[in-house]
């Protein structure tokens, strides 16, 4: 089922400022907050949709990609696609966006499931970044890539115990005296960083956080039509974090395109220079051309002029937005002989004054600039 437009989710226009986006998200999140709608699955789903929309639209880079490509800009492996809203649980949302609500709910908006009480934070591991190089043929069809990554994971045998500083709450209460009286505030526990637990036993070979480095093969499903610079996300395949309730970071995959020897990409269109000899241009011929989706046979009409462009509809690259495919454009170049033997030279000298060899373009023969204009229109 198609996803709802992020601007529609937040009830704003595409020209909305960051302040307006933030205000709209806060309004939606308060409306559908689980504490106000206990047991309401529809409200919970709308709450997650609002968080997903805000995660993209509040980031200028993600917003620009979304405005250009829509949801397809983030459609990647495991539904991650460059933002985590679709796969977020409530703890993810509160940990990432809780500070936007100030004191709107108990415990600094951290009271989900507890009627405004304290909650311990879920520690998330760091993200990892890799580059994946693709050929035009791989981009045309989409591909599953298997890559080896070295990531931090919790060592076997590591155990944790309740943090004695915060007694497992993840927060410390501080009381200060002010001119307005005694003020009580909740801050993240400095001992456990809000996790509510600390390491009890550390196996040999583990670091100070109980983590070791392991190599793992990760599958990355790359959709057809990706472009240079697109970033995909494999959720949960980054570094792990310490703690029983922690969650792993993400593996961010930056796409690089390997230049093709003979083909040139222009968006979803592919350009190819085909050279024919003088005789083939005069008499006509058939040629077999290798496209990104396989070989095709084309016909060169007799009397074809150099610079003519043959367009093969739909033989280019697919659109990442699933709007069909581009075209394969064949640019005809007539190769002029640079060396002639005596017999050949005599023939062309004889033909130089022949009326069939005198340039006589008609109105249907477009100039170079007209062809360029047509190509980009």
Secondary structure, DSSP 8 states (H G I E B T S, - for coil): -----HHHHHT--TT--HHHHHHHHHHHHHHH-TTTSTT-HHHHHHHHHHHHHHHHHTSHHHHHHHHHHGGGGG--GGG-TT--GGG--HHHHHHHHGGGGTTSSHHHHT-TTTTT-------B---EEEEEEE-HHHHHH-EEEEEEEEEEEE-TT-EEEE-TTTTTSSEEEEEEEETTEEEEEEEE-TTTTTSSEEEEE--TT--TTSEEEEEEEEEEEE-TT--TT-EEEETT-S---SSTT-B---EEEEEEE---SSEEEETTEEEEEEEEEHHHHHH-EEEEEEETTEEEEEEE-TT--TT-EEEETT-S-B-TTSS-B--EEEEEEEE--S---HHHHHHHHHHTTSGGGS----TTS--HHHHHHHHH-
